[in-house]
Amino acid sequence: MSQKSIKIPEILQKLNGIFTKNGYEAYLVGGAVRDMLLGKDAHDYDITTNATPEEVMRIFHHVIPTGIAHGTVTIHFMGEEIEATTFRSESDYSDGRHPDSVSFDATLEDDLSRRDFTMNAIAASLCDGTIIDPFDGQKDIQKKIIRTVGNARDRFLEDGLRPIRALRFSSQLDFEIKKETYEAIKNSEVQEKIKSISLERFRDEFIKILQSKEPSTAFHRMEESGILQIFIPELARCRNCLQKDIRGYHVFDVLDHNLYACDGAPREKLNVRLAALFHDSGKFEAKSIEKIEVPEGSGNFCDIIHFYKHEIYSSKIVKEVLPRLKFPNAQVDSVAHLVENHMFHFEETWGDAAVRRYIVKVGPEYLDDVYDLRIADMYGKYRKMPEATSEGMKKLLLLQDRVKEILSQQNAISLKDLAVNGNDLIQIGITPGKRLGAILNELFQCVLDDPEMNEKEKLLKVALNLHSAQSTQAGTD
């Protein structure tokens, strides 16, 4: 049964008092109303009002004209940023995002009719919380359906981001997209409009999908509707890249494995989810097939599938895709590093030196993320979390314990932890340059093998021996 009203938060009641005092109406709209009807907390408030942007700027002290040409300003009120848009009706969208003209002599119903989906075209009076729902959005929310306001093709041609928003909402809310709405996404004109959106706008929706409970829901629909091929063809081509052979390592092809690994990564760790999504994307290029005779001498041959160095190919893809989607360079580097280091073959026979070298290779600051990525990888194999008693988890837990033990010893795990530095080597007669850097690295490897060597006197002695040996070799050459 549809609700007749919702409870208006205190901050919006106080905001409404100012509108009312000055003779204006104001309504809460969009996602906040939808979330409240779903019983969720709402944090970002959008309101619509019959006050013009200029009138809003006159009655409130701190207002930023964020989109004044289209009737939108941002009110800074009681520590919150509240977006306020004047009731408006719109003409065609020639650029696929902004209306060619905006009219502010509209009604609330006119304003709601220009919105994307029925679940987002519901308003609530800031006076008493009364619901205004001209397009039966509440019914669609109850049925968990995403449906456009009016003709789907027309709505999507107004803004090429709307189809991607539909897919994002399907993943975020676990809603189905109504058949007519979903089919309109595949329309050739709509596909061209989708191609016209900026990569920054796609990235923002892409991130919201990654932060949803099960991103694979949206990515599967992205693939089916052609959107994945438009923006991330490097992932789309992984469909039907099979990896299952007689060894039984995998159930899914490379694309589904990546998508389910993304589901299995921690929701609050965006970089790990990005790394999981792309961690095996390089398998498409790395794949090779070896025919082996089973059993030997039987004359029966089968295919063994290999993906040698696929983590290197996958890291390279991250460095191509994420900059294209306008991710910051530091984030690109972090995700690429995780992908490049997601393959490790820990054995109980590893000595302390091997564990120290692993810590140095991955970097202490990345260890927890690499562990999470490994678990996500295991999840992606069978679409279920690995048991603590499984072989993979037992090895991972043992590695974590060993790493924790090594780190607690506070031995050198970077060049800056050495008991000597470049100046020390210069003082004993080693000339600055590549040779000095090489000697420092040799000293570091020495300390990784034997932490007790990390004493200044011992290291300077080794450094002199290395320098003498290098000088002798150079003279011989």
C-alpha positions in Angstrom: 0.0 0.0 0.0 1.3 3.4 -1.0 2.4 5.9 1.8 0.5 9.2 2.0 3.4 11.0 3.7 7.0 10.6 5.0 8.7 12.2 7.9 10.6 15.3 6.9 14.1 15.7 8.6 14.5 18.6 11.0 17.0 20.4 8.9 14.6 20.4 6.0 11.7 21.6 8.2 13.9 24.6 9.2 14.8 25.2 5.6 11.2 25.1 4.7 10.4 27.7 7.3 12.5 30.2 5.4 10.8 29.4 2.1 7.3 29.6 3.7 8.1 32.8 5.5 9.0 34.4 2.1 5.9 33.0 0.4 7.4 30.1 -1.5 6.7 26.3 -1.7 9.4 23.7 -1.5 9.4 19.9 -2.0 11.9 17.1 -1.4 12.5 15.1 -4.6 14.5 12.4 -6.2 16.7 9.8 -4.5 16.1 11.0 -1.0 12.3 10.4 -1.3 12.9 7.0 -2.9 15.3 6.0 -0.2 12.9 7.1 2.6 10.1 5.1 1.0 12.5 2.1 1.0 13.1 2.6 4.7 16.7 3.7 4.1 18.5 6.7 5.5 18.8 9.7 3.1 21.8 12.0 3.2 21.8 14.0 -0.1 18.8 16.3 -0.2 17.5 17.7 -3.5 14.6 20.1 -3.4 12.4 21.7 -6.0 10.7 25.1 -5.4 8.6 27.7 -7.1 11.2 30.3 -6.1 13.5 31.3 -8.9 17.3 30.9 -8.4 17.6 34.7 -7.8 14.9 34.6 -5.2 16.6 31.6 -3.5 19.8 33.6 -3.4 18.0 36.5 -1.9 16.4 34.7 1.0 19.3 32.5 2.0 22.7 33.8 3.2 25.1 31.2 1.6 24.0 30.1 -1.9 26.3 28.9 -4.8 25.0 29.3 -8.3 26.1 25.8 -9.4 23.7 25.6 -12.4 21.8 28.8 -12.4 21.2 28.7 -16.2 19.1 25.5 -15.6 17.5 26.7 -12.4 19.8 25.1 -9.9 21.7 26.6 -7.0 23.3 25.0 -3.9 22.2 26.2 -0.5 24.7 25.9 2.4 22.5 25.4 5.4 23.3 24.1 8.9 26.5 22.4 7.7 24.8 20.7 4.7 24.8 21.4 0.9 21.2 21.2 -0.4 20.6 21.5 -4.1 17.5 23.6 -5.0 16.0 23.6 -8.5 13.2 25.8 -9.6 10.1 24.1 -11.0 10.8 23.8 -14.7 9.8 22.4 -18.0 12.3 21.7 -20.8 12.7 21.6 -24.5 14.9 19.2 -26.6 18.3 18.0 -25.5 20.5 18.6 -28.5 23.7 17.8 -26.6 22.4 14.7 -24.9 22.7 16.3 -21.5 21.4 19.8 -21.2 18.0 21.1 -22.4 18.1 23.6 -25.3 15.8 25.9 -23.2 14.3 25.9 -19.8 11.0 27.5 -18.7 10.5 28.4 -15.1 6.7 29.0 -15.4 6.1 25.3 -14.7 4.1 23.4 -12.0 5.4 20.8 -9.7 3.8 18.1 -11.9 5.6 19.6 -14.9 8.9 19.4 -13.0 8.4 15.8 -12.0 7.5 14.8 -15.6 11.0 15.7 -16.9 12.7 13.3 -14.5 14.2 10.0 -15.6 12.5 7.2 -13.7 9.1 6.9 -11.9 10.9 6.0 -8.6 12.7 9.3 -8.9 9.7 11.4 -9.9 8.1 11.5 -6.5 8.0 14.6 -4.3 7.2 15.2 -0.7 6.0 18.5 0.7 8.5 20.0 3.2 5.6 21.4 5.1 4.0 18.1 6.2 5.7 15.3 4.2 2.7 14.8 1.9 3.6 12.6 -1.1 3.0 13.7 -4.6 3.3 10.8 -7.0 1.8 11.5 -10.4 3.5 8.6 -12.2 2.9 5.8 -9.7 6.5 5.7 -8.6 5.6 4.1 -5.3 4.0 1.1 -7.0 7.2 0.6 -9.0 9.3 0.8 -5.9 7.0 -1.8 -4.2 7.4 -4.0 -7.3 11.1 -3.3 -7.4 10.8 -2.1 -11.0 12.8 0.6 -12.9 10.6 2.3 -15.4 11.1 5.6 -17.3 8.7 8.5 -16.9 6.9 8.4 -20.3 8.5 6.9 -23.4 11.8 5.2 -22.6 13.5 6.1 -26.0 12.6 9.7 -25.6 13.9 9.9 -22.0 17.2 8.2 -23.0 17.7 10.5 -26.1 17.4 13.5 -23.7 20.4 12.3 -21.8 22.7 9.5 -22.8 23.7 8.9 -19.1 20.2 7.7 -18.2 20.5 4.2 -19.6 23.7 3.8 -17.5 21.9 5.1 -14.5 19.2 2.5 -15.0 21.8 -0.2 -14.9 23.4 1.3 -11.9 20.1 1.5 -10.0 19.4 -2.2 -10.9 22.6 -3.1 -9.1 22.4 -0.7 -6.2 18.7 -1.4 -5.4 18.4 -5.0 -6.7 15.5 -3.8 -9.0 14.5 -5.3 -12.3 14.4 -2.9 -15.3 11.0 -3.0 -17.0 11.3 -4.7 -20.4 10.3 -1.7 -22.5 12.8 0.5 -20.7 15.6 -2.1 -21.0 14.9 -2.7 -24.7 15.1 1.0 -25.4 18.7 1.0 -24.2 19.6 -1.2 -27.2 18.0 1.2 -29.7 20.6 2.4 -32.3 19.9 6.1 -31.7 20.1 5.6 -27.9 23.4 3.8 -28.4 24.8 6.8 -30.3 23.6 9.1 -27.6 25.3 6.9 -24.9 28.5 7.2 -26.9 28.3 11.0 -26.7 28.5 11.3 -22.9 31.7 12.5 -21.3 34.0 9.9 -19.9 33.9 11.7 -16.5 30.1 11.2 -16.3 30.5 7.5 -17.2 33.3 7.1 -14.6 31.1 8.5 -11.8 28.3 5.9 -12.6 31.0 3.2 -13.0 32.3 4.0 -9.5 28.7 3.8 -8.0 28.2 0.4 -9.7 31.5 -0.8 -8.1 30.3 0.3 -4.7 27.0 -1.6 -5.0 26.4 -4.9 -3.3 26.8 -7.0 -6.4 28.4 -5.1 -9.3 28.1 -8.1 -11.6 24.4 -7.5 -12.0 25.0 -4.1 -13.7 28.0 -5.3 -15.6 26.1 -8.3 -17.1 23.4 -5.9 -18.3 26.1 -3.5 -19.5 27.5 -6.3 -21.7 24.1 -7.4 -22.9 23.0 -3.9 -23.8 26.3 -3.0 -25.6 27.5 -0.4 -23.1 30.4 -2.5 -21.9 31.7 -2.7 -25.4 31.5 1.0 -25.8 33.4 2.0 -22.7 35.5 -1.0 -21.6 36.0 -3.3 -24.6 39.1 -4.8 -22.9 36.7 -6.5 -20.5 34.0 -7.3 -23.1 36.4 -9.3 -25.2 37.0 -11.7 -22.2 33.6 -13.3 -22.9 34.1 -16.9 -24.1 37.8 -16.8 -23.2 37.6 -20.2 -21.6 40.0 -21.3 -18.9 38.6 -24.6 -17.7 40.6 -27.8 -18.5 41.1 -31.2 -16.9 42.7 -29.7 -13.8 39.4 -28.1 -12.8 40.7 -24.8 -11.7 37.9 -22.7 -13.0 34.1 -22.9 -13.7 33.6 -19.6 -15.4 35.1 -17.9 -18.5 37.5 -15.0 -17.9 34.8 -12.3 -18.0 32.4 -13.9 -15.5 35.4 -14.8 -13.3 36.4 -11.1 -13.2 32.9 -9.9 -12.5 32.3 -12.4 -9.7 35.7 -11.6 -8.2 34.6 -8.0 -8.1 31.5 -9.1 -6.2 33.7 -10.9 -3.7 36.0 -7.9 -3.0 35.2 -5.7 0.0 32.5 -3.2 -0.9 34.2 -0.3 0.9 37.5 -0.8 -0.9 37.2 0.8 -4.3 40.8 0.0 -5.4 40.4 -3.6 -4.5 37.1 -3.9 -6.4 38.8 -2.2 -9.4 41.7 -4.6 -9.2 39.4 -7.6 -8.9 37.4 -6.5 -12.0 40.6 -6.3 -14.1 42.9 -8.8 -12.4 42.6 -11.4 -15.1 41.7 -9.2 -18.0 45.1 -9.9 -19.6 44.3 -13.6 -20.0 42.8 -12.8 -23.4 46.3 -11.9 -24.6 48.3 -14.3 -22.5 46.4 -17.5 -23.3 48.2 -20.4 -24.8 47.2 -24.1 -25.2 49.5 -27.1 -24.6 48.5 -30.6 -25.8 49.5 -33.3 -23.4 49.1 -37.1 -23.6 47.0 -38.5 -20.8 48.0 -41.0 -19.6 51.5 -40.9 -21.1 51.7 -43.4 -24.0 48.0 -43.8 -24.4 47.7 -41.8 -27.6 44.9 -39.7 -26.0 45.7 -36.0 -26.0 43.9 -33.2 -24.1 44.4 -29.4 -23.9 46.0 -27.7 -21.0 45.4 -24.0 -20.9 48.1 -21.6 -19.7 48.1 -17.9 -19.0 51.7 -17.2 -18.4 52.4 -13.7 -17.0 48.8 -12.7 -17.4 49.1 -10.4 -14.4 51.6 -8.3 -16.4 49.2 -8.0 -19.3 46.3 -7.3 -16.9 48.3 -4.5 -15.1 49.0 -3.0 -18.5 45.3 -3.0 -19.3 44.6 -1.1 -16.0 47.1 1.5 -17.0 45.3 1.9 -20.3 41.6 1.8 -19.2 41.6 3.8 -16.0 43.4 6.9 -17.3 41.0 6.8 -20.3 38.1 6.9 -17.8 39.8 9.8 -16.0 40.8 8.1 -12.8 43.6 10.0 -10.9 47.2 8.8 -11.7 47.9 7.8 -8.1 44.8 5.5 -8.1 45.8 4.0 -11.5 49.2 3.2 -10.1 47.8 1.6 -6.9 45.3 -0.6 -8.8 47.9 -1.6 -11.4 50.3 -2.6 -8.6 47.6 -4.7 -6.9 46.8 -6.5 -10.2 50.5 -7.1 -11.0 51.0 -8.7 -7.5 47.8 -10.7 -7.2 49.7 -13.9 -8.3 51.9 -15.4 -5.5 52.6 -19.0 -4.7 53.3 -19.2 -1.0 54.6 -22.5 0.3 55.2 -23.5 3.9 58.8 -24.1 3.0 59.4 -20.4 2.5 62.2 -19.2 4.7 62.1 -15.8 6.5 64.2 -14.3 3.8 61.6 -15.3 1.2 58.8 -13.8 3.3 60.8 -10.5 3.7 61.4 -10.4 -0.1 57.6 -10.9 -0.6 56.9 -8.0 1.8 59.4 -5.8 -0.1 57.9 -6.7 -3.5 54.3 -6.0 -2.6 54.9 -3.1 -0.2 53.7 -3.2 3.4 51.0 -0.6 2.7 49.5 -2.9 0.0 49.5 -6.2 2.0 45.9 -6.1 3.3 44.6 -5.1 -0.1 46.5 -8.0 -1.8 45.1 -10.4 0.8 41.6 -9.1 0.0 42.2 -9.4 -3.7 43.4 -13.0 -3.3 40.1 -13.9 -1.4 38.1 -12.1 -4.1 39.9 -14.2 -6.7 39.0 -17.4 -4.9 35.4 -16.2 -4.6 35.3 -15.6 -8.4 36.2 -19.2 -9.1 33.0 -20.7 -7.8 31.0 -17.6 -6.8 31.2 -18.4 -3.1 33.5 -17.5 -0.3 36.3 -20.0 0.3 36.1 -22.0 3.5 38.8 -21.3 6.1 39.7 -25.0 5.8 40.3 -24.8 2.0 43.8 -25.2 0.7 43.9 -21.7 -0.6 42.7 -20.1 2.6 45.0 -22.2 4.8 48.0 -21.0 2.8 46.8 -17.4 2.8 46.3 -17.4 6.6 49.6 -18.9 7.1 51.3 -16.3 4.9 49.5 -13.5 6.9 50.8 -15.0 10.1 54.4 -15.2 8.7 54.3 -11.7 7.4 52.9 -10.4 10.7 55.7 -12.1 12.6 58.4 -10.7 10.2 57.0 -7.2 10.5 57.0 -7.4 14.3 60.7 -8.0 14.2 61.1 -4.5 12.7 63.9 -5.6 10.4 64.9 -3.6 7.3 62.2 -3.8 4.6 63.3 -0.8 2.5 66.5 1.0 1.5 65.7 3.7 4.1 65.9 1.1 6.8 69.5 0.3 6.1 72.1 1.2 8.7 74.1 3.0 5.9 73.1 5.5 3.2 74.6 7.0 0.1 76.6 9.6 2.1 78.2 6.9 4.2 79.4 5.1 1.0 80.7 8.4 -0.5 82.8 9.0 2.7 84.6 5.6 2.2 85.5 6.5 -1.4 82.7 5.2 -3.5 81.9 7.7 -6.3 78.2 8.9 -6.6 76.4 7.3 -9.5 74.9 4.0 -10.8 77.7 2.0 -9.1 76.8 3.5 -5.7 73.1 2.7 -6.2 73.9 -0.8 -7.2 76.0 -1.4 -4.1 73.2 0.0 -1.9 70.8 -2.5 -3.5 73.3 -5.3 -2.9 73.6 -4.3 0.7 69.8 -4.4 1.0 69.6 -7.9 -0.5 72.3 -8.9 2.0 70.2 -7.6 4.9 67.0 -9.3 3.6 68.9 -12.6 3.7 70.4 -11.9 7.1 68.9 -9.1 9.2 71.8 -9.3 11.7 74.0 -7.8 8.9 72.2 -4.4 9.3 75.0 -2.8 11.2 76.9 0.1 9.9 80.4 -1.4 10.4 79.4 -4.7 8.8 77.7 -3.0 5.8 80.6 -0.6 5.1 83.0 -3.6 5.0 80.7 -5.4 2.5 80.4 -2.2 0.5 84.2 -1.8 0.2 84.5 -5.5 -0.9 81.8 -5.0 -3.6 83.4 -1.7 -4.7 86.8 -3.4 -5.0 85.3 -6.3 -7.0 83.4 -4.0 -9.3 86.6 -1.9 -9.9 88.6 -5.0 -10.7 85.9 -6.2 -13.1 85.8 -2.8 -14.8 89.6 -2.9 -15.2 89.5 -6.3 -16.7 86.8 -5.3 -19.1 
